[in-house]
Amino acid sequence: MPVSSQADPAIAKWDKSFFGHPRGLSTCFFTEMWERFSFYGMRTILLFYMTRAATQGGLGFPDRKAGAIYGIYMSLVYLVTVPGGWVADRILGQRNSVFWGGVIIALGHFSMAFPTLLTFFLGLGLIICGTGMLKPNVSTLVGGLYPEQDARRDAGFSIFYVGINIGALLSPIVCDWLGENIGWHYGFAAAGFGMVIGLVQYSAGRRFLGDSGDLRERAPSDVRAFRKSAVIAIAALAVLGALGWKFADYISVTAINNCFGVALGALVVGMFWWLLTTPGYTPLERRRFLAILVLFIASCMFWFAYEQAGSTLNLFAERNTNLKAWNSPLWGAFLPGYFQAVNPILLIILAPVIGWIWVKLGPNDLSSPTKFALGLFFVGAGFAILVPVAGGGLASPWWLAITYLLHTIGELCLSPVGLSATTKLAPARIASLMMGLWFLSISVGDYMGGYAASLYQTIPLPTLFGVVAAFCIAVGLVLAGLIRPMKRLMGGVN
């Protein structure tokens, strides 16, 4: 009989077979670990592959074009988690969505293993769709393993978070080594094999999930809406793909990027306009919507800077950093993609420390706006320290390592706090929608970060890094000045 932690809290109480937690946590842990292995492995080499010359096995795209493609891709990865969550809630269930999302992700990576432009863009599209199905739903599975009053839930998510960072730690080393030394397509294939390993262990461990993620009911109206939306979406993508292929020589990536940015901005404005003007919400809920709007803007700015790890900072590591200083007989030549492993190492080390500080503060714990402001200060400082060394010769790798240290501290101040604040401020009846809004802020930040990467050769690096730092610190200062009004808007939520 499968363990059913939701249906029988008594069973969940004695199910402590995975570090004191339900056995199903191990299934989710390793699924997310291998999915993040595939995601971050491909992300590490994506910009390198696009910008390297054809003689080096790359596509030879200019920085402006590569940065725009990178930004749109990363933005869509988080944007499609909203419809991915809806499909899981209404059509497939979280459990099936995770499996089929993983299958689509693996197909995307293997598509990119073939050296054609068509399979490259097809692979990106498949990874976007698959991640939208898997990413929001595997976390839901973790929550479903515990009864509502089970005190182990938060600790279970902490263990789950470790799995994410183990995958993010290993993949840059594996995929970048393969890409640099054998061929970029071998790096993409390695990401695909990682996802396959995750799917195999997920299939073997599904019996330990109990009824977590099962679809309770499927309304006929939802099925009709899904079919209609799927047909429209497939037809629209086919038409857009055909037009893009036919008129590729006449349409610039910059124009597409600008149109996407306008559409993304319109979506954000439309979402908040709907929230603030739709009848049926109490005055307290509307004030909290305003608080969410302020935190949303701060989150966009944070992810704009932080997610340049895979774009601008990757290019800085490749072109402007003295990598030979970190060569070693142990690992050989230090490759630029290896820097992508620094952040997960630091997260694994520092997460317990930052968590201990928040617990130690107890009733004097800092408010969510204060932690957001700190996150913006740290991520801005990470770029500020690069300004003096970005305009000369090759910089010491230690400068980039310090940048990642500051960014990691900033992430721990803002990212988990943002998730928590969203759940506390959102009305229960639209909790899933508001979580989608949090992912939308990451989507906007990723788009902005890709746009910054497209300017790498256009603007002097000290100016580019200085502007990013100034914007982040300025928004952090504004938010710090709004702490008291924000507390009033939040209505008792810290």
N, C-alpha and C positions, 0 to 999 in steps of 0.2 A: 504494500500500500504506500502511495506517495505521502510525504509529510505535508500536511495542510495547515500551515501556521495561521492563515486567516480564519479558517473555519473553526479551528479548535485551539484557543489560546493556551490550553493546558499542554498540548503537544509542543507548541512553540517554546514553552517554558523549559522543557527538558531537552529540546533540540539544541545542543551546544557543541556540535561536532566540528565546527569550523572556528577555532579560536574563541570558543564560548558563544558562538552565534549559529543560527540555522545553517544547515549544510547547503541550502540553496544560495547562500551568500557567496560561496566559493564558485558556483556556476556563473553568477553575475560578475564577480571579481575578475575571473580569467577571460570572460567574454569581453568586458570593457578594456582589460589590459591589452588583448590582442587587437581589438578595434583601434585603440589609441596608438598601438605599435604601427598599424598600417597607415593611420591618418597622419601622424607626425613624421613617420618615415618618408612618405610621399611629399609632405609639405616641405621637409628639409631640402629636398633636391629639386623641387618644382621650379623655383626661380633660377637656379643654376642651369637646369636643362633648357629653359627658355632663352636665357641670355648668352649661353656659350655658343661659339661659332660652330658651323656645321662640321668643320675639320676636327672639332673636339666632341662630336657626337650630339651637339645641341641643335636648337632650332634657329639660333642667330637672331632672335628678336631684339630690337632696341629696348632700352630700359623702360621707356614710356609705355610701349605696348605690353611688355611682360608685366610691369607693375599694375597696369589696368586689368589684365586678365587675372592676375593673382588676387587683386582686391575684389573683383566681381565673384570669383570662385569662393573665396573665404566668406564673403557676405552671404552668398546663397546657401552655403552649408548650414549656417545658423538660422537663416530665414525660413527654410523649408521644415524646420522642426515644428512649426506651428501646424501646417497641414498634416505633418507626420503624426503628431499627437492626436489630431482629430480622427485620422484613419484608424489609429490604434483603438481609440475610445469607442468608435461607432461601427467599425467594419471587421478588423482583424483580431483585435485584442493585443495587449502589449507583448505577450509571449510570441505570437506568430510574427508580429511586426519586427521584433528584434532579429528573428531568424532570417526572414526574407530581406530585411535591410542589410544584414551581413552578407547574404548571397549577392545582392546587387553591388555592394561595396567591392567584394572580391572580383566580380566581373569587371568593374571599373578599373581596378588596378591592373588586371591582366590585359585589358584593352590597351592601356598605356604602355604595356610591355612590347607592343608592336610598333615599329618605327615609321608611322605615317601620321600626317596631320589630322586625318579624319579620326583615327583610333585615339589620338591624344585628346581631342575635344569630346569625343564620345565617352571616354573614360572619366573625364572631369564631370560630365553630366550624370553618369551613373553613380559616382561617389557622392555627389550632392544629394541625389534622391535617396540612396541607401542610408547615408548618415542621418538624413531627416527622419527616416523611419526608426533607426536603431538608437540614436543618441538620447532622445527624451524618454524613451520607453524602458531602456534597461535600468535607469534610475528608479522608475516607477515600480519595476519588479522588486528592487531592493526594499522599498518601503512596504510593499505588500507581504513581505516575509514576516513582519512583526505585527502583533496586535496593537491597537491604538495606544494602550497604556504601557507597552513594553519599553522599559528604560534603556534597553540596549540599542534602540533605533539610531540615535545620533552616533554612537560608537561604531555601529555597523556601517554607516555612511563614511566615517573616517577611514575604516579599513578599505572600503570600496575606493575611496579617493587615492589610497596608496597604490592600488592596482593601476589606476589611470597613469600615475607618474612612473611606475615601473615600465609600462609600455612606452611612455614618452622618453624615458631614459635610454632604453636599448635601441630603439628604431633609428635615431639619427646616426648612430655609430655604424650600424649594419648597412643601412641604405646608402649613406654617403660614401662609405668605403667601396661598396659595390659600384656605385655610380661613377666615382672618380677613377677607380682602378680597372674595372672591367667594362662597364657601359651603363648609361643612365637607365636603360630599359630593364637591366637586371635589378637595379634598385627598385623600380616600380613593381617588378614581378615579386621581389622579396616582400614588399608591403602586401601584395595579394595573398601570398602564402601565409603570412601572419594572420590575415583575416580568416583564411581557411582553417588554420589550427584553432582559432577561436570558435568557429562554427562547429567543428568536430567535438570539442569539449562541451559546447553549449548543448548540442544534441544529446550527448551522453549524460549530461547532468540535469536535463529538463525535469526528470522525475523528482528531483529534490526541491522544485519550486512550489510544490503543493498546488493550490489554486491561485497563486499570485499571478496576475496578468491574464487570467482567463476572461474571455468576452462573456459578459453576463447576458446580454441580449443584443439582437441586431434588428433595429426597426426597419420595416420595408421602405419607409421614406428616406432613411439614411442610405440604404443600398441604392435607391434610384438616384439620389443626389450624388453619390460617389461615382456611379457609372457615367452620369451625365458630365460631371466635372472631369473625369478621366478622359472621356472621348474628346471634350473640348481642349484639354491640356495637350493631349497627344497630337491632335490636329494642328493646334497653334504652334507647337514645337516643330512639327514636320514642315509647316509653311515657312516659319522663321529660318529653320535650318536650310531649306531649299533656297530661299532668297539670299541668305548669307553666303551660301556656297556659290550661287550664280553671280552675285554682285560683290564678291569679296574684295575685288580690286578697287571698288568704288566707295566702299564703306570703311571708314577708319575706326580702329578700336577705340580711339579717343572719343569719337562721337557716340559710340555704343556705351562707353563708360559714363559719359555725361548724361545720356538718356536714362541709364540705370540709376544714377545718383538722384536725378529728378524724381523718378518713380519711387525710389526708396524714401526720399524726403516726403513725398505726397502721402505715402502709406503711413508714416509716423504722424504727420499732421492729422490725417483722417482718423487714425486710431484714437488720438487724444481728444480730438473734436467730438468724436462719438461718445467717449467716456464722460466728457464734461457737459454735454448737452442732452444726452438721452434721459428721459424721465424715469423715475422709479428709484433713484438713489437718494439716500439721506444726506443732509448737509455735512455730517461727519465723513461720509464716504467720499463726497466731492472734495472736501479739503484734503483727504488722503490721496485722491487722484492728483491733486496739485503737488503734493509732496513726492509722489512717484514720478511726476514729470521732471521735477528738479533733479532727483536721483538718476533718472534716465539720461538727462543731458550730461551729468557728471560721469556716468558709466560709459556713454559713447566716447567721451574725451579720453577716459582711461584706456579703453580697448583700442582706440586710435593709436595711442603710443605703444601700448604693451604688445599688440599683435604685429608690430613691425619686426618682431624677432625673426619671423620667417621671410621678411622682405628686405627692408632697409638695413637692418643690422646683419642679416645674412650677407648682403653685398659688401658691407663694411668689413666683415670678417674675411671675405674672400679677397678684396682689393686693397684694403687700407690697414690691415693688421699684419704684424710680423709673426706669422704662424710658425716659422722655423724656431722661434724662441721656445716653443713647447714641443718640439720634436723629442722623441724618447726611444731608446732601444726596446722599451716595453710595448709601445703601440705604433712605433714608426713615425711617419710624417703626421703631424697634427693637421687634420683637414678642417676647412671652414665650417662644415656642417656639424662637427663635433660640439660646437658651442651650443647647439640646440639641446644637448644633454645636461648643460649646466643648470638650467632652470628646474627641471624635475629633481635633480640631486638636492638642490637647495630647498625645494618644497618639502621633500621627505624629511630633511633635517630640521627645517624651521617651523613647519606646521604645528608640531607638538608644543614648541616654545611659544608661538603666538597664541595658540589655544590656551596654554597655561596662564599666560598674562591676562587674557580676558576673564578667565575663571577667577584668578587671584584678585582682580579688581572688584569682583562681586557686585554689590549694590552700587558701587562707584564706576561701573563699567561705562566706557565711552558710548555715546549715542551713535546711531547709524550714520547720520550726516558727518559727524566728527571722523569716524573711521573712513568714510568716503574721501574726505578732505585729505587725510593722511595718505591714503592710497594715491591720490593725484600728486601730492608733494613728492612721494618717493619715485613714482614713474617719471615725473618731470625731472627730478634730480639725476635719474639714470641717464637721460639725454644731455643734461647740462654738463656733466663731467666729461663728456666726449667732445664738447665744443673746442677746448684748447688743443686737443690732439688730432682733430679731424682735418685740419688744413695743411699739415706738414707732410713728413714722410710716413713710413709705416709705424703705426702705434703699437705699443706693447699689448699683448693679449690680456694683461691684467686689467687694463682699462675697461675692456668689454666684459670681463668677468665681474667687475664691480658694478657695471651697469645692470647685469642680470641679477646680481644680489639685491640691488635697490628695487628692481622691478618685481622680484619675488616677494619682498616684504610688502610692497604696494599691493600685489595681488592678494596676499593673505589678509590685508586690511579691508579690501573692497569686495572681492569675488564671493566668498561664502557669506559675507554680511549682506550683499545684495540679494542673494537667494533667500536668505532668512527674512529680510525686510519686505521683500515682495510678498511672501506668504502671509506675513503678519498684517500688511496694509491692505491687501486685496480682499474684497468681499468674497465670502465662501462660494457664492453661486457663480463667480467668474474667476475662480482661482487659477484654473488651467490657462485661461486666456491671458491673465496677467503674467503668468510664468512665460508664456510665449512673448509677451512684451519685453521681458528681461532679455530673452535671447535676441530679440529685435535690436536691442541696444548694442549687443556684441556684433550683430550683423552690420549696423551702421558704422561702428568703430573699425571693423575689418575693412569695409569699403574705403573709409578715409585713410587707413594705413596703407592700402594698396595704391591710392592716389599719391601719397607721399613718396612711395617707392618709385613711382613713375617719374618723379622729379629728381632722381638721384644724380643724373648727369647734367641736369639743367640749372640747378641751384648749387652754389658752393656748400659743401657739407657743414661747415661751422654755422652757416645761416640756416640750413635746413634743420639741423639738430637744435639750434637755438630757438627757432620758432616753435618747434614741437614742445620743447621744455617750457618756454614762456607761456604757451596756451594752457598747458596742463597745470602749471603752478598758479596761473591767474584764475582759472576756474576753481582750483582748490581754495584760493584765498576768498573768492566770492562765496563759495559754499560755507567756509568757516564763518564768514560774516552773517550767514543766514541760519546759523544753528538754532538760535532761539525761536525765530519765526517758524522754522521747520518743525521744531518740537510741538508748537501749537497746531500746525497743520496735521501732524501725525496723530494727534489725539490720544496721548498716553502710550503709544508704541515707541519703544526705545530703538 
